[in-house]
């Protein structure tokens, strides 16, 4: 998938060299958003209960906040190239049983690049690629003894997005597929500000 990202970036750079930038405007921006998530904590709690033969309760996050810094360069009056860095807050789950506790935590970060097409009315759509990392940590405490583990997954995937921009304020929905190279996605609603 990394080869696909390199080829995609090469094609975009080639296009940038061969398009006359009518606008030639470079802007920075920041997006703040929220994404629903599914940790499958109820299934994990049931698996722990089956293994221990005890009742297990689970508390878990149902969403994460997403922050993104980006730069945009206007290739033409209706086209721009955009590159950014994004990061989510952590998604946490905690499990409690009579004999111990367990917890897990995940967050996502990465870089993206996309080609955006814009209408004169302020609507836009974008398509591109991302390279992202999912970091995870787990902790289990049984009988006063704690065990900890960490891990991460890296990978690339496609992104698509759409929204509306007015007076340097952007309202958007963006979807990152195959986050961390695994079969999961992040779809977030955001408000962005361009400078």
N, C-alpha and C positions, 0 to 999 in steps of 0.2 A: 504494500500500500504506500510505502514511502516513495517508491519509484513513481507511482501515480501522482503523488503530491509534487514531486520535483518536475514532472512533465507538465502538470497543470500550471505551476508557477512560471515555468519557461514560456508557455503559450501566452500567459497574461503579460509577461514582460515584453515578449515579442509584439503583442498587440499594442501595448503602450507606446512602443517606439514607432509604430506605423500609423497611429491615430493622431490627428492634429487635435490638441486639447483646446477646444473653443473657450472653455471657461478657465482652465489652468489654475483653479482654486484649490488650495490645500487647507483642510480644516482638521482640528483635533476634536475628539468627542469623548463623552463618558456616558455609559448606559448603566442603569440600575434596574434590576428586575427580580422576578420570582418564578421558580419552576416547581411544579408538583413532582413528587418522587414516590416510588414504591419500593420500600426496603424489604418487603415480604417478611416482616418481623413476626407476624402471626404464625406463619409456617415454621420459622426458626424456633419460636417459643414452643410450638407443638412438638418439634423434633427433640428439643431439650427435655420437655416433659416426658416424652416416650422413653428417652434414654435414662432419665433419673427416676421415673415412676413417681414424680411429684407434680404438683400444680405449679405452673410458671406464669408469671404476669409479665407483660411487655409494655413498655412505653417507647414511642418512637416519633421522629419528625415526619411530617407529611409533605414537606417542601423545603427548598433551600433558596437563599438569596443569591443572585448572580450579579457580579460587577464586571464591567468590560471597559477598557480604555482602547481607543482606536484612532486611526488617522484615515482621512478620505481625500483622494485626489480626483478632481473633476476632469475626466477625459474629454467629455463633450457636454453639451447642454442637457443631455438626457442620460449620461453614462458616467459612472465613477468606479474607481477601484478602492477597496477598503481593506485595511489590515488591522488586526487588533489582538489584544491579550485579554483573556477572561478567566475568572476564578469564582467558584461557588463557596458559600459557607459550608460548614460540615453538616452532614446528615447523620444523626445519632440514633441508636436504639439501645435500650437497657432492658435486661431480663433478670428477674428475681425469682428465686426458689428458696425453699427452706434450707437447702444445703449450700447455697452459694449464689453468686451473681455473675453476670456476663454483660459485656457491652461491646458495641461495634460502632465505628465512625468512618465516614467516607467524605472525601471532597474531590473536586475536579478542577483542573486548570489547563490552559493551553493557548495556542496561537491560532489565528484564522486569517484567511484571505478570501475575498469575494469580489465578484463583479456585480455592481448594482445598476439597474435600469430604473429611470425615474420619469414620471409623467409631469407635465406642466401644472397639474392640479395638486401635486405634493405626494402622490402615491408612489411607492417604490417596491421593487422586488429584488432579491439578491440570491445568488447561488455561488458556492465556493467550496473550500475544503478547510479542514482543521487538523491540527496535530495536538493531541490531548493526553493527559495523564490522570488516572484515577488512583488516589492514595487511600489506603485503608489501614485501620488499626483495630485490634481486638484485645480485650482483657477479660480473663476469667478468674474468679476467686472462689476457691472451694476449701472449706475448712480452714480459713485464714491464710492459705497459700495462694499467691497470685501468679498467673501466667499471662504473658503478653506476646503479641505477634503483630507484625506490620507487613504490608505488601503494597505493590503498585502494579499498574498495567498501563502500557503506552500503546498508542496507535493513532491512525489517521482515519478520517471519514468525511462524508459530505455534509454541507450545511445548506439550508435554505431559509429564507426569511422574507417577510413582507411587512409593510407598514405605511405610515403616513407622517410627513414632515411639514411643519409650518413654523415660521419664524425661529429657525434654528432649534426647534424642539421636535424630537422624533418619538413616535409611538410605534412599537414593533412587536412582532412575534418571530422568534428565531428557533430553529431546530437543528441540533447537532446530532447526527447519526453515528453509531458505532464509537461512542465515547470511550477513550482509552483502548480502542481496538477490540472491545468486547461488545456483545449484543445488548447494548443499552443505549438510551438516548436522553438528551436534555432538551426540553422545549420550554422556553421562557418568554414571558411577557415583560416588556421593559419600557421605560421612559428614558430618552437620551437627550443630552444637551450638546450642541456643537458650538465650537469657538473659532 
